[in-house]
Amino acid sequence: MARLHAEERGVKVDYQHISVEAMAVQKPGFYDVVTCMEMLEHVPDPASVIRACSALVRPGWLCFFLYPKPHR
């Protein structure tokens, strides 16, 4: 669906099926900002994901993680 919307609007999007750890090896320091929204609770090794995301951003830039508040 997202790919179709991008094509309709003439936006170039590069979709990849790759782990964040593998991408961190391929593109260290490539991004200004990395966001992870409500996904850390679904991965087997959240610390590995956080380290990889940190490796993806340029020095001094930003990683943003949103972790949902547990239900009571």
Secondary structure, 3 states (H helix, E strand, C coil): CHHHHHHHHCCCCCCCCCCHHHHHHHCCCCEEEEEEECCHHHCCCHHHHHHHHHHHEEEEEEEEEECCCCCC
